[in-house]
Amino acid sequence: MGNEQWAMSNLGRTMNSEDIQKKNPSLIKCRQLTLGYGAKSIVSDFDYDVNVGDYLCIIGRNGCGKTTLLRGLAGLLKPRSGSIELCDGLRRNQIGYLPQITVVQKDFPASVEEIVLSAFQGKKGFLPFYGRARRERAMECMALTRTESLAKACFRELSGGQKQRVLLARALCAAERLLMLDEPVTGLDPESTDAMYSIIRELHKNGMTIVMVTHDVDTALDDATRVMDFNNIRRENGPSVPQTRDERCR
């Protein structure tokens, strides 16, 4: 069994995917949630549940609130009002988050292994070294994202697709139960895009709950178990009510 196949098998055991198929309790509940910046509310009075085993795609035009909602769900943006409740025993340190890549991230002067291991700096305080368990977890995540052979390579010298897969590996170090992705294929060539979607698809198949912001509607309809359409969300003089489709859209 190859390293990638072993890592996928190990993740499947951790996630207990058979239990996921039997029932789908809520992982996150949003109730009357309002999010925004400064004096402006972007998402208002929003009610929604993310369930165990979801592959939820959030689609919509630029500026409609997709990233704002994702940052709120990830715990990076404090609600102006309402609540975001973690359910079914979910903890913040079990959530992985892959934001849109920035120019600074693209040129970061560190090895791939260092980038992936940096995911652990926020867990149980800062440590000047990484123990065996964390190094093994990092290598598992690199195997899952097909970046294990790049461990000693300089991050800034990688292709765009390789960089994005490395950052996905970093996010997976935290993603024990839930992975959130903000436009993970933006700027990638078709081959790298297909590789990225294949990895995400396999992660979900092995039990990972996925929440992904994307402009790629065709892929969302092919892969998602639920699609949230922010183009049809209502904000003025009433609650935010996204149009959703909860069956697989094949």
N, C-alpha and C positions, 0 to 999 in steps of 0.2 A: 504494500500500500504506500503510495507517494505521500510526501509531507502535506500537500494541499488536501488530498483525500482524507488523510488522518485527521487534519485539523477540522475539516467539515464534519466528520463523524463525531469528533469530540464535542464540537459545538452543539450538534444535534442532541447528544446525551444531556448536556447541560441545560438545554432549553426544554427538554421533555416534550417534543413536538406531538406525541400521541395525545397528551392531555390537552394541548392546544386545540386539536381537532375535535375533541369531545365537547368543549365549551369555550366560550369566548367572553370572559369577564372584562370589564373595563380596566385599562392601565392608567389612563388619564381622563379626568372629567373636568370640562370647562363649564362654569355656571355664571351667567350674566357677566362674562369677562369683557373688560374694556382695556385695550392696550394702545399706547401711543407715545409720542415724543413731544416734549415741551407742553404747549397748550393744545396740541392737536391730537384727537383720538383717531386712530387708524382702523381699529376693530372695536365695535361697540356692542355691548350686551349680548355676547356670543355664547351659545350653548352647543357643546359637542362632546362626544366621547371617542377616544382612541382605544380600540379593543386589542386584547391579546391576539397575536397572529395576523393583524392587519398588514396589508401593503397599501398604505394610504398615499395617493398622489394628490397634491394640491396644485391646481392649475389656475391660470388667470393672467391678465395683462400686467405689465410693469406698474408698480405703485399701488396695487390694489390691496395689499396687506398680507401677502403670502409669507414673506420673510419675517415680518413683524410677528405674525402668529407663531411661526416656527421658533423664533427667539424667545417668545413667551413660554412655549411648551418646554423648551430646553432650560428654562430657569435663568436666562440671560437678560430678560426684560421684566421688570416688576409690574404686575397689574395695577392700573389706575383705580379699578374697582372690580368687584366680582372675585372669582377664585379659580385656581388651577390645582386640582387635587390629584395626588399620586395614589393609585389604588393597587389592590392585589399584591401588596407588599413591595411595590416598586420603590427603589431609592434613587436619588439623584445621581449617585456614583455608578448606577447601572445603565445610564443613558449616554450613548455616544452621539456626538454632534459634529458634522462636517459642514462648516460654513462655506460661502463662496470664497475661492482662493484670491488673495490679494497680491499686489506687486511685491510687497515686503516678503511674504511667504515664498514666492517663487524664487527669490534670490537669497534665501537663508543659507549661510555658510556652515552647514553641518552635514554629518553623514546620515544616510537613510536610517540606520539603526538608532542614532541619537534622536532624530525627529520622532520616530515611533515611540521610543522610551520616554520622551518628554510628556507623554500622556499621563504618566504616573505621578508627575510632580505635584498635582493638586490632591492626591490621595494620601490621607494620614500625614499631611504636612510635607514640607520639602525635605528630601534626603539627598545627600551628596553622592550617593551610589545607588545602584539598583540590585536587588537580590536575585537569586536564581529563579524564583517563581515568576517575577516580573519579566525577566529576560526571556524565559520560556514562553510566557504569554505573548510578548512582543513578536517572537519568532513564529508562533502560531498565527498571529494576525497577518504577518508578512506572507506566510504560506497561503493564507486564504485569499490575499489580494495579489498573489503572484509577483511579489517583490522581494522574496527571500534572497534571491541571487544578487540583489542590489544592496544588501545590508551595509557594505563598506563603501559604497559609491557616494560621491558628493551630491547632495540634494539639488543644488543649484545647476548642476550639469545634466540633469535628467530631462527627458522630453516632457511635454505637458501631460500626456497620458500617464507616464510613469509617476510624475509628481502627484497627480491626483490619486493614484492608487496607493502611494505611500501615505498620503494624508488620510485616506480611508482606513488604512491599517492603524494609523494613530487613533482615529475615532473608535475603531473596533476594540481597542484596548480597554475602553470604558464601557462599551456597549455589551453588557451581559444580557440585556433583555430588549432594549429599544435602541434603534439607530435612526437618527434624524439627518437628512441630507438636503442641502440648499443648492439646487441646480448643479449637481455633481458632474455633468458632462459639458458644461458651458466652455466653449473654446477648444474642445477636443476634436480631433479628426475622426472620421467615421469608424476606423478600425479601433481606436482607443475608446470611442463611445460604446461600441458593441461589447468590448471587453469589460468595461465598467458595468454596463447593464447586466452582463452575464454573471458577474460576481455578486451584484445586489440580488439578482434573481435566485442565485444559489443560497445566499444567506437566508433569504426569506423561506425558501424550501426547507431549510434545516432548522426553522423555528424562530428566527429573528423577526420581531415586529419592526416594520419599516414605515417611516413618515418622510415623504420626499416632495420638495417643491420642484416643479419642472415646467418648462415651456414645451416639452416634447409630448404633445397630446396623444399622438399615435402610440407611443410606447406606454404611456399611462393607461390607455384603454386596453392595451394588450396584456400588461403585467399586473395591474393593480386589482386588488379585491374591493377597494373603495376609491372613488374619485370625488374630491371636493372642488367645485367650480367657483372660484372667487369672482369670475366675471359677472355672475348673477347674484352676488351678495347684496343685501339691502342694508344701507347704513343710515340714511337720512330718516329722521322721525320714526325710528323703530329699531328693533334688534337686528344684529347681523345674522342672517339666515342663509348659509351657503346652499347651493343646489348640490346634492350628492347622489351618487349612484353606488349602491352597496353590493351589487353582484359583479362577478367577473365579466368583463366586457369583451368577450371574444366573439 
